[in-house]
Amino acid sequence: MPNADLPIMVVDDAKFSGAVIGRTLKAAGYVDVRMASSAQQALIMLESRPVSVLIADWLMPEMDGLELASRVRQLDESTNHFTYIMLLTAKEGDQALMQAFDQGVDDFINKSAMNQQLLPRIYAADRLAGLQNRLLKENQLLVESNQRLKKNSLVDPLTGMGNMQFAVERLQATIAHAQSRGGAACLMVINIDNYAALMQEHGKIILREIMMGVARRLRQLVRPLDTVARLSNEEFVVITHQPDIGQANALTYRRIYEAFNVKALKTSKGFVSLKAAMCMSAADSETGFPAPDKMLAITKQQIEQARTIGRLMVIKWRSVKKPEGDSTPTP
């Protein structure tokens, strides 16, 4: 049985033949049949509402069926839609067939056989157009779902650590804990300075192995309730709560600094030396608590200075707007 609601458009500059096709389709049970007397009119109508099947005369003035097919394909690309294009022609031979298919035409019917072939071809076109448009919609749903998952994801796909969004949320929770229970919220940013050099020397596969090793080492270095996350390819953070802001110093976090600048990392290609710049910021009720994103942004800004002095740099907040630098050396 035909799909009565199948949207079809007939494009023919000869009103008589177009009317004949329209009557044939409606007699077969199709109710959504639109008529266009030119290719340009058809394009305007298609921009307003697409169809599943387009039947067009090959030879038309101003814009023929082949050019119309090319324009419809462009329109389909912009709207994530598929239109089954069928041309009516008196042309015969392999060359005509190859030319039509090369321009994006799906099928064509010789006018001499239209009465016998039109409806069976429409039935086939309905199945193919329905399948193609269903696949396009399902693929779009997958793309949108992946985008939502990526937007809402809290996990770095390589290391399994938390990502930037996770870090901001955990920093907010740590600040809230320090506000209600006392103590200091501490944030350490770690930048693997030789990331690009490692990529150039060892390649992507070994670099992934190195980053996973960095993640494992960092997890082993922190306390069970501390938070570790990966902000970007070469950037990690450690978020901790200290009972007193005085403990936010280079001595307390010496083991982390040395783990990235003194101890080599073993890989399947041998030992690899890491080079990292580190900066820590700390805030408590005395200094005032900045917004998490503000605290993270300013700490990251100080990485360049930490790199210059070649040691762990600790900054403590004088106010939300003005962090004060404390370049305590690593013992």
N, C-alpha and C positions, 0 to 999 in steps of 0.2 A: 504494500500500500504506500502511496506517495506521502511524504511529509507535507501536509497541507500548509503549514506555516513557514516552509522554506522560503527565505527572502531571495527573490530573483529579480534581476534587472535585464531588460532587453534594450539594446542600443542599435538603432537602424535609422538611417536618414530617409529610407523609403517607407513612408507611412503605411503603405498597403501591406508589405511583407512583415513589418513590425507588428501590425495589428493581427495578422494571421498567426504569428508565433504566440502573441498574447492570448488570443482566443483558444489556441491549442492547449496552452498551459492551464488556463482557467478551467477548460473543459475536463482536464485531467485531475482537477481538484485543488490546484494551487491557488491560494487566495492573496498572497503577498507578492504580486507581480507589478513592477513599476516600469514605465516606458520612458525612454529618452530618445530624442530625435537627432542628437549629435554627441560626439565624444566629450566635448566641453561641458555640455549640460549633464552628462552622466557623472563626470568628476565632481561637479558641484553637488549633485544629489548624493553621491557616495560619501563626501565629506560630512554631510548632514547625518546620514545613516547608512552603514555598510550593508552589503548583501553577501550571501553565501555563494551564489552562482551568478556570473555575468555572461550574457549571451550578446555578442556584438558582431556586426557585419565587418568583414575584413576591409573592404573598400568603402571608405567614407571620405567626403571632402574635408579639408582643413586638417583633420587628425584621423588617421586610419586606425584600424583595429590593433595593429601591432604597436603603434605608439601609445594607444590607450592602454594596452596591456602593460607596457613599461611604466606608465604613470600610475596605474592601479597598484602595481607592485611597490612603488615608492610610498604610496598612501598606506598600503598594508603594513609596511615596515614601521611607519610612524605611529600606527594605531594598534600594533600587536594583533593583527587580524590576517586571516587568509581568505582570499576570494578565488574561487574556482572559475577560470576564464575559458570560455568556449567561443571560438570564432566560426562564423558562417562564411563560406567562400565557394566560388566556382573554380578556384585554382586546384590543380591536381599535380601529383608527382612528389618524389622524395624531397626535392629542393624546397618546395612550399612547406612541407611538413617540418623539415629541419629549421627553416627560417622562423616558423611560428613557435616551435618549442624553445628556440634560442632566445626569443623575446619574452619568455615567461608564460606563454600560453599553455594551458593544460590539455586542451582537446580542441579539435575543430571538425566540423561537419560540412560535407559537400552539400550545396544547396539542392542538388538533384536527388539526394537521399534524405533530406530533412524530415519528410513526413514519416519515414520508417525509423529513423535513428534518434530523433530529438528526445522523445520521452525516455527511452532506455538510457541514453547518455545523461539525462537529468537525474535519474535514479542513482547512477554511479557517482555523479558529481556530488549529490547530497551526502552519500556515505563518506566520500573522501574529504569534503569540506568540513563535515561534522567532526571527523576524526582529527583533522589538522587543527581546527580551532579549539577542540577540547585539549589537545596537547599544548597548544600555546597558552591557554588559560591555566592549565596545571603547572606549566613551567613558570609562569608569572607568579603563581601562588607560592611556588618553591622559592623563587628569588625573594619575594616579599617576606616569606617566613625566615629565610636565612638572614635577611637584613635586620629583622626584628631580633632574632637570636643574637646576632653580632652586636647589635646596639645594647641589648640587655645582658649580654654575657659578662660574667665576672672573672672568667678564666682565660689565662694566656694559653693558646692552643699548643705551643711547643713544650713549655716547661710544666704545665699544670698548675702553676702559681696563679695567684690573683693578678688581674690586669689593672689598668689605670683606674677604671671605675670602682673596682674592688678596693684599691688603695685609698681612694678618697672617702669611701664609705667607712672603712676601718679607722682611718684617721679621725673622722667625725666621731666615731664611737669612742675612740681613745681620749679625745678632747672632752667629750661628755663625761667619761669616767673620771678624768682628772678634775673636772669642775665640781662633780658631786662628792667624790671621795678624797680629793686632795692629790698632791703629787704633780708630776709634770708629764705632758705629752711630748714625745720625742720622735723626730722624723729624720732618718738618714737616707740620703740619695747617693747611690753608687753608680758611677759611669765607667764602663769598660772602655778606656781610652784607646786601646789598641785593637778594637773590634774590626775596623776596616783593614788594618794590617794583617790580622788573623784570617780574614776572609780572603785577602789577596794571596797569602802564603799557603793556606790549607784548603781553600775551597768551601763551598756551601755545606757539604755533607759533614765534614769535620767540624766546621764552625757550629753547626747544630748540636753536635756532640759536646763541644766545648760549653755552649750555653746551658745545656742540660746539666753538665757537670757543675757549672757555676751555681745553678739553682739548687742542686743537691747539697753543695758545700754550704751555701747560705742557710738552708734549712737546718743543717747540723749545728751551725754556729749560734743560732738564736734560742731563746727560751721558749718553752711550749706555748705560752700565751702571746708571744710576740707575733707580729704579722710581717710576712715577706711578700713582695709582689714585683712583677716585671712591668715597667711602664712602657718600654719600647725595646727595640732590638738590643741596644747596649746599656739600658738604664734599668736599675733595680732600686727598690726602697725597702727599708726596714722601719717598722712602726712599733714603738715600745712605750710602756708606761713605767716611769721611775717614781719611787716614793718621795724623792727630793730632786729638785732641778740641778742641784750641785753634782749629782751623779751623771748628768749629761755632759761627759767630758771625754777627751781622747783616751784616757787610761781605761775607762769602763769599756770602750768599744775597740780597744787595741787589737783583740783577737780577730775582729772582722777586717780591720785595715791590713793586718799582716797576711791574712788568708788570701787577699787579692793582690798584694804587692810583694810578698816575700815567697810564699809557697807556690810552687808550680802545680799545674793540674795535669793529671795523667789522662791520656786519650789513647785510642787504638793506634795512633801514629807516634806515640811517645809523649814525653812531658812537654807541656806548653806553659810559658810564662805569661801571666796576666799583668796588666798595668791599669790601675783604677784611680780615679779622682773621687774623693768623698767629702760630702758636706752634711753636717747635722744641725738641725734647729730644734730648740726646746722652748716650751711655754708653760707657765703655771698661772695660778691666780694672781701672783704678784706682778708678773709681766703683762698679764692679759692674754686671752686666747684669740688668735686670729681665725678667720674662716679657713676650713681645710684646704680649699683650692688656692687660697692666698698663701698659706704656709708652704704648700708644695711648690708653688710657682717661684716664690722668693728663694727657697732653699735651692732649687734647680739653678737659679740665676747666679748663685755663689759658687757653682762648680768650677767655673773658669778661674776664680781666685784660688780655690783649693788646689787646682791643677798647677797654678803658678808657684804656690808656696811649697808644693810637694808634700803635703801632710793632711791629716784629717782636720777639717776646719769646723768649728762649732760656733753657731750664732745663737744668741739668746735675745728674746724679744723685749725691747724697751717699750714698744707699743705695737699695735696692730700694723701701723704704717711704717715704723722705723726699726727694723731689726738691727741689733748691734753685733758687729763682728768680734769674735773671740778666737784668734788664731792660735789656740793651744797646740803645741807640737805633740806629735806622737812619741811617746817615751821609747 
